[in-house]
């Protein structure tokens, strides 16, 4: 997973894009629960175990990743008004690896 996130960040940076400061998260009985899934490379050790479910949901921006959240507490826009796109997948960790639950 760490390698994939590092490759994502390096790939988008190569074309002048950037990855947002938001995170993916665990999926369970609590909304936006642990574990925290960074979309950029980080040096925090950790591992996943079979049965854990989490999201990856990076937002790629054509400009600044600095965001302003509207009064609704949900809508976020870049401070420079640059275009961005967001996608999300939900992943289940299994004893054989990982299964993408939202795969088309």
Phi and psi in radians as a Rosetta constraint file:
Dihedral C 1 N 2 CA 2 C 2 CIRCULARHARMONIC -1.033 0.35
Dihedral N 2 CA 2 C 2 N 3 CIRCULARHARMONIC -0.758 0.35
Dihedral C 2 N 3 CA 3 C 3 CIRCULARHARMONIC -1.075 0.35
Dihedral N 3 CA 3 C 3 N 4 CIRCULARHARMONIC -0.752 0.35
Dihedral C 3 N 4 CA 4 C 4 CIRCULARHARMONIC -1.084 0.35
Dihedral N 4 CA 4 C 4 N 5 CIRCULARHARMONIC -0.721 0.35
Dihedral C 4 N 5 CA 5 C 5 CIRCULARHARMONIC -1.202 0.35
Dihedral N 5 CA 5 C 5 N 6 CIRCULARHARMONIC -0.680 0.35
Dihedral C 5 N 6 CA 6 C 6 CIRCULARHARMONIC -1.125 0.35
Dihedral N 6 CA 6 C 6 N 7 CIRCULARHARMONIC -0.719 0.35
Dihedral C 6 N 7 CA 7 C 7 CIRCULARHARMONIC -1.135 0.35
Dihedral N 7 CA 7 C 7 N 8 CIRCULARHARMONIC -0.688 0.35
Dihedral C 7 N 8 CA 8 C 8 CIRCULARHARMONIC -1.030 0.35
Dihedral N 8 CA 8 C 8 N 9 CIRCULARHARMONIC -0.886 0.35
Dihedral C 8 N 9 CA 9 C 9 CIRCULARHARMONIC -1.089 0.35
Dihedral N 9 CA 9 C 9 N 10 CIRCULARHARMONIC -0.806 0.35
Dihedral C 9 N 10 CA 10 C 10 CIRCULARHARMONIC -1.100 0.35
Dihedral N 10 CA 10 C 10 N 11 CIRCULARHARMONIC -0.697 0.35
Dihedral C 10 N 11 CA 11 C 11 CIRCULARHARMONIC -1.134 0.35
Dihedral N 11 CA 11 C 11 N 12 CIRCULARHARMONIC -0.858 0.35
Dihedral C 11 N 12 CA 12 C 12 CIRCULARHARMONIC -1.201 0.35
Dihedral N 12 CA 12 C 12 N 13 CIRCULARHARMONIC -0.620 0.35
Dihedral C 12 N 13 CA 13 C 13 CIRCULARHARMONIC -1.103 0.35
Dihedral N 13 CA 13 C 13 N 14 CIRCULARHARMONIC -0.613 0.35
Dihedral C 13 N 14 CA 14 C 14 CIRCULARHARMONIC -1.026 0.35
Dihedral N 14 CA 14 C 14 N 15 CIRCULARHARMONIC -0.539 0.35
Dihedral C 14 N 15 CA 15 C 15 CIRCULARHARMONIC -1.743 0.35
Dihedral N 15 CA 15 C 15 N 16 CIRCULARHARMONIC 0.189 0.35
Dihedral C 15 N 16 CA 16 C 16 CIRCULARHARMONIC 1.490 0.35
Dihedral N 16 CA 16 C 16 N 17 CIRCULARHARMONIC 0.160 0.35
Dihedral C 16 N 17 CA 17 C 17 CIRCULARHARMONIC -1.668 0.35
Dihedral N 17 CA 17 C 17 N 18 CIRCULARHARMONIC 2.977 0.35
Dihedral C 17 N 18 CA 18 C 18 CIRCULARHARMONIC -2.404 0.35
Dihedral N 18 CA 18 C 18 N 19 CIRCULARHARMONIC 2.808 0.35
Dihedral C 18 N 19 CA 19 C 19 CIRCULARHARMONIC -1.828 0.35
Dihedral N 19 CA 19 C 19 N 20 CIRCULARHARMONIC 2.392 0.35
Dihedral C 19 N 20 CA 20 C 20 CIRCULARHARMONIC -1.086 0.35
Dihedral N 20 CA 20 C 20 N 21 CIRCULARHARMONIC 2.905 0.35
Dihedral C 20 N 21 CA 21 C 21 CIRCULARHARMONIC -1.522 0.35
Dihedral N 21 CA 21 C 21 N 22 CIRCULARHARMONIC -0.004 0.35
Dihedral C 21 N 22 CA 22 C 22 CIRCULARHARMONIC -1.364 0.35
Dihedral N 22 CA 22 C 22 N 23 CIRCULARHARMONIC 3.004 0.35
Dihedral C 22 N 23 CA 23 C 23 CIRCULARHARMONIC -2.220 0.35
Dihedral N 23 CA 23 C 23 N 24 CIRCULARHARMONIC 2.779 0.35
Dihedral C 23 N 24 CA 24 C 24 CIRCULARHARMONIC -1.505 0.35
Dihedral N 24 CA 24 C 24 N 25 CIRCULARHARMONIC 3.071 0.35
Dihedral C 24 N 25 CA 25 C 25 CIRCULARHARMONIC -2.760 0.35
Dihedral N 25 CA 25 C 25 N 26 CIRCULARHARMONIC 2.902 0.35
Dihedral C 25 N 26 CA 26 C 26 CIRCULARHARMONIC -1.208 0.35
Dihedral N 26 CA 26 C 26 N 27 CIRCULARHARMONIC 2.737 0.35
Dihedral C 26 N 27 CA 27 C 27 CIRCULARHARMONIC -2.084 0.35
Dihedral N 27 CA 27 C 27 N 28 CIRCULARHARMONIC 2.150 0.35
Dihedral C 27 N 28 CA 28 C 28 CIRCULARHARMONIC -2.934 0.35
Dihedral N 28 CA 28 C 28 N 29 CIRCULARHARMONIC -2.586 0.35
Dihedral C 28 N 29 CA 29 C 29 CIRCULARHARMONIC -1.355 0.35
Dihedral N 29 CA 29 C 29 N 30 CIRCULARHARMONIC -0.230 0.35
Dihedral C 29 N 30 CA 30 C 30 CIRCULARHARMONIC -1.982 0.35
Dihedral N 30 CA 30 C 30 N 31 CIRCULARHARMONIC 2.269 0.35
Dihedral C 30 N 31 CA 31 C 31 CIRCULARHARMONIC -1.127 0.35
Dihedral N 31 CA 31 C 31 N 32 CIRCULARHARMONIC 2.324 0.35
Dihedral C 31 N 32 CA 32 C 32 CIRCULARHARMONIC 0.975 0.35
Dihedral N 32 CA 32 C 32 N 33 CIRCULARHARMONIC 0.932 0.35
Dihedral C 32 N 33 CA 33 C 33 CIRCULARHARMONIC -1.536 0.35
Dihedral N 33 CA 33 C 33 N 34 CIRCULARHARMONIC 3.070 0.35
Dihedral C 33 N 34 CA 34 C 34 CIRCULARHARMONIC -1.118 0.35
Dihedral N 34 CA 34 C 34 N 35 CIRCULARHARMONIC 2.700 0.35
Dihedral C 34 N 35 CA 35 C 35 CIRCULARHARMONIC -1.466 0.35
Dihedral N 35 CA 35 C 35 N 36 CIRCULARHARMONIC 2.734 0.35
Dihedral C 35 N 36 CA 36 C 36 CIRCULARHARMONIC -1.417 0.35
Dihedral N 36 CA 36 C 36 N 37 CIRCULARHARMONIC 2.274 0.35
Dihedral C 36 N 37 CA 37 C 37 CIRCULARHARMONIC -2.000 0.35
Dihedral N 37 CA 37 C 37 N 38 CIRCULARHARMONIC 1.863 0.35
Dihedral C 37 N 38 CA 38 C 38 CIRCULARHARMONIC -1.353 0.35
Dihedral N 38 CA 38 C 38 N 39 CIRCULARHARMONIC 2.577 0.35
Dihedral C 38 N 39 CA 39 C 39 CIRCULARHARMONIC -1.751 0.35
Dihedral N 39 CA 39 C 39 N 40 CIRCULARHARMONIC 0.090 0.35
Dihedral C 39 N 40 CA 40 C 40 CIRCULARHARMONIC -2.159 0.35
Dihedral N 40 CA 40 C 40 N 41 CIRCULARHARMONIC 2.851 0.35
Dihedral C 40 N 41 CA 41 C 41 CIRCULARHARMONIC -1.137 0.35
Dihedral N 41 CA 41 C 41 N 42 CIRCULARHARMONIC 2.344 0.35
Dihedral C 41 N 42 CA 42 C 42 CIRCULARHARMONIC -2.391 0.35
Dihedral N 42 CA 42 C 42 N 43 CIRCULARHARMONIC 2.826 0.35
Dihedral C 42 N 43 CA 43 C 43 CIRCULARHARMONIC -1.814 0.35
Dihedral N 43 CA 43 C 43 N 44 CIRCULARHARMONIC 0.223 0.35
Dihedral C 43 N 44 CA 44 C 44 CIRCULARHARMONIC -1.376 0.35
Dihedral N 44 CA 44 C 44 N 45 CIRCULARHARMONIC 2.184 0.35
Dihedral C 44 N 45 CA 45 C 45 CIRCULARHARMONIC -1.243 0.35
Dihedral N 45 CA 45 C 45 N 46 CIRCULARHARMONIC 2.713 0.35
Dihedral C 45 N 46 CA 46 C 46 CIRCULARHARMONIC 3.011 0.35
Dihedral N 46 CA 46 C 46 N 47 CIRCULARHARMONIC 2.898 0.35
Dihedral C 46 N 47 CA 47 C 47 CIRCULARHARMONIC -2.648 0.35
Dihedral N 47 CA 47 C 47 N 48 CIRCULARHARMONIC 2.769 0.35
Dihedral C 47 N 48 CA 48 C 48 CIRCULARHARMONIC -1.851 0.35
Dihedral N 48 CA 48 C 48 N 49 CIRCULARHARMONIC 2.692 0.35
Dihedral C 48 N 49 CA 49 C 49 CIRCULARHARMONIC -2.177 0.35
Dihedral N 49 CA 49 C 49 N 50 CIRCULARHARMONIC 2.713 0.35
Dihedral C 49 N 50 CA 50 C 50 CIRCULARHARMONIC -0.930 0.35
Dihedral N 50 CA 50 C 50 N 51 CIRCULARHARMONIC 2.355 0.35
Dihedral C 50 N 51 CA 51 C 51 CIRCULARHARMONIC 1.781 0.35
Dihedral N 51 CA 51 C 51 N 52 CIRCULARHARMONIC -0.333 0.35
Dihedral C 51 N 52 CA 52 C 52 CIRCULARHARMONIC -1.311 0.35
Dihedral N 52 CA 52 C 52 N 53 CIRCULARHARMONIC 2.499 0.35
Dihedral C 52 N 53 CA 53 C 53 CIRCULARHARMONIC -2.197 0.35
Dihedral N 53 CA 53 C 53 N 54 CIRCULARHARMONIC 2.398 0.35
Dihedral C 53 N 54 CA 54 C 54 CIRCULARHARMONIC -2.616 0.35
Dihedral N 54 CA 54 C 54 N 55 CIRCULARHARMONIC 2.913 0.35
Dihedral C 54 N 55 CA 55 C 55 CIRCULARHARMONIC -1.934 0.35
Dihedral N 55 CA 55 C 55 N 56 CIRCULARHARMONIC 2.641 0.35
Dihedral C 55 N 56 CA 56 C 56 CIRCULARHARMONIC -2.098 0.35
Dihedral N 56 CA 56 C 56 N 57 CIRCULARHARMONIC 2.297 0.35
Dihedral C 56 N 57 CA 57 C 57 CIRCULARHARMONIC -2.650 0.35
Dihedral N 57 CA 57 C 57 N 58 CIRCULARHARMONIC 1.038 0.35
Dihedral C 57 N 58 CA 58 C 58 CIRCULARHARMONIC -1.182 0.35
Dihedral N 58 CA 58 C 58 N 59 CIRCULARHARMONIC 2.614 0.35
Dihedral C 58 N 59 CA 59 C 59 CIRCULARHARMONIC -1.954 0.35
Dihedral N 59 CA 59 C 59 N 60 CIRCULARHARMONIC 2.206 0.35
Dihedral C 59 N 60 CA 60 C 60 CIRCULARHARMONIC -1.753 0.35
Dihedral N 60 CA 60 C 60 N 61 CIRCULARHARMONIC 2.347 0.35
Dihedral C 60 N 61 CA 61 C 61 CIRCULARHARMONIC -2.118 0.35
Dihedral N 61 CA 61 C 61 N 62 CIRCULARHARMONIC 2.524 0.35
Dihedral C 61 N 62 CA 62 C 62 CIRCULARHARMONIC -1.484 0.35
Dihedral N 62 CA 62 C 62 N 63 CIRCULARHARMONIC -0.019 0.35
Dihedral C 62 N 63 CA 63 C 63 CIRCULARHARMONIC -2.567 0.35
Dihedral N 63 CA 63 C 63 N 64 CIRCULARHARMONIC -2.306 0.35
Dihedral C 63 N 64 CA 64 C 64 CIRCULARHARMONIC -1.164 0.35
Dihedral N 64 CA 64 C 64 N 65 CIRCULARHARMONIC 2.579 0.35
Dihedral C 64 N 65 CA 65 C 65 CIRCULARHARMONIC -1.699 0.35
Dihedral N 65 CA 65 C 65 N 66 CIRCULARHARMONIC -0.047 0.35
Dihedral C 65 N 66 CA 66 C 66 CIRCULARHARMONIC -1.183 0.35
Dihedral N 66 CA 66 C 66 N 67 CIRCULARHARMONIC 2.268 0.35
Dihedral C 66 N 67 CA 67 C 67 CIRCULARHARMONIC -2.129 0.35
Dihedral N 67 CA 67 C 67 N 68 CIRCULARHARMONIC 2.742 0.35
Dihedral C 67 N 68 CA 68 C 68 CIRCULARHARMONIC -2.115 0.35
Dihedral N 68 CA 68 C 68 N 69 CIRCULARHARMONIC 2.313 0.35
Dihedral C 68 N 69 CA 69 C 69 CIRCULARHARMONIC -1.739 0.35
Dihedral N 69 CA 69 C 69 N 70 CIRCULARHARMONIC 2.271 0.35
Dihedral C 69 N 70 CA 70 C 70 CIRCULARHARMONIC -1.202 0.35
Dihedral N 70 CA 70 C 70 N 71 CIRCULARHARMONIC 2.950 0.35
Dihedral C 70 N 71 CA 71 C 71 CIRCULARHARMONIC -1.050 0.35
Dihedral N 71 CA 71 C 71 N 72 CIRCULARHARMONIC -0.333 0.35
Dihedral C 71 N 72 CA 72 C 72 CIRCULARHARMONIC -1.268 0.35
Dihedral N 72 CA 72 C 72 N 73 CIRCULARHARMONIC -0.133 0.35
Dihedral C 72 N 73 CA 73 C 73 CIRCULARHARMONIC 1.314 0.35
Dihedral N 73 CA 73 C 73 N 74 CIRCULARHARMONIC 0.124 0.35
Dihedral C 73 N 74 CA 74 C 74 CIRCULARHARMONIC -2.268 0.35
Dihedral N 74 CA 74 C 74 N 75 CIRCULARHARMONIC -0.820 0.35
Dihedral C 74 N 75 CA 75 C 75 CIRCULARHARMONIC -1.276 0.35
Dihedral N 75 CA 75 C 75 N 76 CIRCULARHARMONIC 2.247 0.35
Dihedral C 75 N 76 CA 76 C 76 CIRCULARHARMONIC -2.149 0.35
Dihedral N 76 CA 76 C 76 N 77 CIRCULARHARMONIC 2.405 0.35
Dihedral C 76 N 77 CA 77 C 77 CIRCULARHARMONIC -2.274 0.35
Dihedral N 77 CA 77 C 77 N 78 CIRCULARHARMONIC 2.698 0.35
Dihedral C 77 N 78 CA 78 C 78 CIRCULARHARMONIC -1.281 0.35
Dihedral N 78 CA 78 C 78 N 79 CIRCULARHARMONIC 2.519 0.35
Dihedral C 78 N 79 CA 79 C 79 CIRCULARHARMONIC -1.167 0.35
Dihedral N 79 CA 79 C 79 N 80 CIRCULARHARMONIC -0.441 0.35
Dihedral C 79 N 80 CA 80 C 80 CIRCULARHARMONIC -1.644 0.35
Dihedral N 80 CA 80 C 80 N 81 CIRCULARHARMONIC 0.055 0.35
Dihedral C 80 N 81 CA 81 C 81 CIRCULARHARMONIC 1.278 0.35
Dihedral N 81 CA 81 C 81 N 82 CIRCULARHARMONIC 0.229 0.35
Dihedral C 81 N 82 CA 82 C 82 CIRCULARHARMONIC -1.200 0.35
Dihedral N 82 CA 82 C 82 N 83 CIRCULARHARMONIC 2.683 0.35
Dihedral C 82 N 83 CA 83 C 83 CIRCULARHARMONIC -1.253 0.35
Dihedral N 83 CA 83 C 83 N 84 CIRCULARHARMONIC 2.570 0.35
Dihedral C 83 N 84 CA 84 C 84 CIRCULARHARMONIC -2.640 0.35
Dihedral N 84 CA 84 C 84 N 85 CIRCULARHARMONIC 2.876 0.35
Dihedral C 84 N 85 CA 85 C 85 CIRCULARHARMONIC -2.424 0.35
Dihedral N 85 CA 85 C 85 N 86 CIRCULARHARMONIC 2.509 0.35
Dihedral C 85 N 86 CA 86 C 86 CIRCULARHARMONIC -2.216 0.35
Dihedral N 86 CA 86 C 86 N 87 CIRCULARHARMONIC 2.499 0.35
Dihedral C 86 N 87 CA 87 C 87 CIRCULARHARMONIC -2.443 0.35
Dihedral N 87 CA 87 C 87 N 88 CIRCULARHARMONIC 2.830 0.35
Dihedral C 87 N 88 CA 88 C 88 CIRCULARHARMONIC -2.515 0.35
Dihedral N 88 CA 88 C 88 N 89 CIRCULARHARMONIC 2.437 0.35
Dihedral C 88 N 89 CA 89 C 89 CIRCULARHARMONIC -2.285 0.35
Dihedral N 89 CA 89 C 89 N 90 CIRCULARHARMONIC 2.604 0.35
Dihedral C 89 N 90 CA 90 C 90 CIRCULARHARMONIC -1.914 0.35
Dihedral N 90 CA 90 C 90 N 91 CIRCULARHARMONIC 2.304 0.35
Dihedral C 90 N 91 CA 91 C 91 CIRCULARHARMONIC -2.144 0.35
Dihedral N 91 CA 91 C 91 N 92 CIRCULARHARMONIC 2.378 0.35
Dihedral C 91 N 92 CA 92 C 92 CIRCULARHARMONIC -1.913 0.35
Dihedral N 92 CA 92 C 92 N 93 CIRCULARHARMONIC 2.225 0.35
Dihedral C 92 N 93 CA 93 C 93 CIRCULARHARMONIC -1.463 0.35
Dihedral N 93 CA 93 C 93 N 94 CIRCULARHARMONIC 2.233 0.35
Dihedral C 93 N 94 CA 94 C 94 CIRCULARHARMONIC -2.083 0.35
Dihedral N 94 CA 94 C 94 N 95 CIRCULARHARMONIC 3.021 0.35
Dihedral C 94 N 95 CA 95 C 95 CIRCULARHARMONIC -1.186 0.35
Dihedral N 95 CA 95 C 95 N 96 CIRCULARHARMONIC -0.294 0.35
Dihedral C 95 N 96 CA 96 C 96 CIRCULARHARMONIC -1.766 0.35
Dihedral N 96 CA 96 C 96 N 97 CIRCULARHARMONIC 0.062 0.35
Dihedral C 96 N 97 CA 97 C 97 CIRCULARHARMONIC 2.400 0.35
Dihedral N 97 CA 97 C 97 N 98 CIRCULARHARMONIC -2.126 0.35
Dihedral C 97 N 98 CA 98 C 98 CIRCULARHARMONIC -2.468 0.35
Dihedral N 98 CA 98 C 98 N 99 CIRCULARHARMONIC 2.570 0.35
Dihedral C 98 N 99 CA 99 C 99 CIRCULARHARMONIC -2.127 0.35
Dihedral N 99 CA 99 C 99 N 100 CIRCULARHARMONIC 2.181 0.35
Dihedral C 99 N 100 CA 100 C 100 CIRCULARHARMONIC -1.421 0.35
Dihedral N 100 CA 100 C 100 N 101 CIRCULARHARMONIC 1.965 0.35
Dihedral C 100 N 101 CA 101 C 101 CIRCULARHARMONIC -1.357 0.35
Dihedral N 101 CA 101 C 101 N 102 CIRCULARHARMONIC -0.404 0.35
Dihedral C 101 N 102 CA 102 C 102 CIRCULARHARMONIC -1.778 0.35
Dihedral N 102 CA 102 C 102 N 103 CIRCULARHARMONIC 0.281 0.35
Dihedral C 102 N 103 CA 103 C 103 CIRCULARHARMONIC -1.135 0.35
Dihedral N 103 CA 103 C 103 N 104 CIRCULARHARMONIC 2.338 0.35
